């Protein structure tokens, strides 16, 4: 019973995206790029905090 509702809503979302010209593949690629950028930032920030202050 619930699987039919989920399948219908999923089909509606993907059909709506296709109608607007957006591909699900592009959404997956964009999500992966955002995840990779976030992980890269979390690896860079601790290095920036460890730098000693310059003495003037």
Residue pairs with C-beta under 8 A, 6 or more apart in sequence:
14 24
17 23
17 24
17 27
